[in-house]
Amino acid sequence: MALTKIIGEGIGTLNSPAFEAEVSSNQTLTDNSTTIVEFDTEIFDTDGKYDHSTNYRFTPTVAGKYFVYVSIGVSAEGDAQLQNIFGMLYKNGSQVKNSHFNFAGNNARFATATLNAILTLDSDDYVDARVQAADSSGSAIVQPTPYSTFGAYKLVGV
């Protein structure tokens, strides 16, 4: 039993800093414009490295490789109006990963862009999640929990 306790404690310590955050309420988007997603509710933040109120970014301050994940649920204002969506991960203001849905004339009402990445981060790097969506007759909306989640944790042994 003592061995299990030691191993369990070590895993949590080694995989930090780590965080997970969600969107608490609808975020209306400017049509077809790249926007930082406001993941404003922390589920956990082991070292206080995620900014959930200003820049909505993760700055781990500990160099290493990190597993970063994001899901962004986007809906149109009405049926068959969502033309396309882009979910994006940015590192230091530059796009590093992209997930794209183009509904090619068969517009949808809702879609979720999901991305996973292993990123090498230095002590001063930061990561944020962005979205772009086109709604044929209005503004698309980022949907809150449980549709939109953003998180990261430090990988061990790589």
HELIX and SHEET records of a PDB file:
HELIX    1   1 ALA A    2  LEU A   14  1                                  13    
SHEET    1   A 6 GLN A  27  THR A  28  0                                        
SHEET    2   A 6 ILE A 141  VAL A 142 -1                                        
SHEET    3   A 6 GLY A  64  SER A  75 -1                                        
SHEET    4   A 6 THR A 149  LYS A 154 -1                                        
SHEET    5   A 6 ALA A  18  GLU A  22 -1                                        
SHEET    6   A 6 THR A  41  ASP A  45 -1                                        
SHEET    1   B 4 GLN A  27  THR A  28  0                                        
SHEET    2   B 4 ILE A 141  VAL A 142 -1                                        
SHEET    3   B 4 GLY A  64  SER A  75 -1                                        
SHEET    4   B 4 PHE A 110  LEU A 121 -1                                        
SHEET    1   C 3 THR A  35  ILE A  36  0                                        
SHEET    2   C 3 VAL A 127  ASP A 135 -1                                        
SHEET    3   C 3 ARG A  57  PHE A  58 -1                                        
SHEET    1   D 4 THR A  35  ILE A  36  0                                        
SHEET    2   D 4 VAL A 127  ASP A 135 -1                                        
SHEET    3   D 4 LEU A  82  LYS A  91 -1                                        
SHEET    4   D 4 SER A  94  ASN A 102 -1                                        
END                                                                             
